[in-house]
């Protein structure tokens, strides 16, 4: 059975005249696999703050549902059975057509370039399939609170980090100038390395890594470690 031909449109109570509580968020699930859509619906069903307004297996069906009943949040797999291009384009169209919508990419795609493209488009979160259900729920609620969720752990990626001491500022981020060492730390943060792993890779102490991470937070004007990567990715720094 080909799942990308399946359209499962389920209209919420609001379509039949019964208002949805103001505290509920409308969620649209877009995934080519019916079992994944079913699993996400079951995951969200007990949560009184979430209402699944529809499910779609293709970009066309997703846009039909979104135009009919604008969602607050879209759970999107960029790989919709036709490669990632269709999913990335769908994300772009949803963001353009529905101002204020939050998009959480939930995908099995391990192509880091795809991750970067979606983040630069303006999606608000990126989580890989295989994450714990509790983590997925936390990500959903974080996005609805206006936060970002950025899972930067792809499959093993070879990252080239020059063996060089700190040099004068090498790259700018707005008005912030990043040193070469800060750029090295940033690139390793982007592929999900811990402070200890970064220290081993760069042959520096974990305390020194923490110092550079703190500097990155200050220079990029963010509060959390994950926001460093998210912000830098959105601006094309990594």
Secondary structure, 3 states (H helix, E strand, C coil): CCHHHCCCCCCCHHHHCCCCCCCCEEEEEECCCHHHHHHHHHHHHCCCCEEEEEEECCHHHHHHHHHHCCCCEEEECCCCCCCHHHHHHHHHHHHHHCCCCEEEEEECCCCHHHHHHHHHHCCCEEEECCCCHHHHHHHHHHHHCCCCEECCCCCCCCCCCCCCCCCCCCEEECCEEECHHHHHHHHHHHCCCCHHHHHHHHCCCHHHHHHHHHHHHHHHCCCCHHHHHHHHHHCCCC
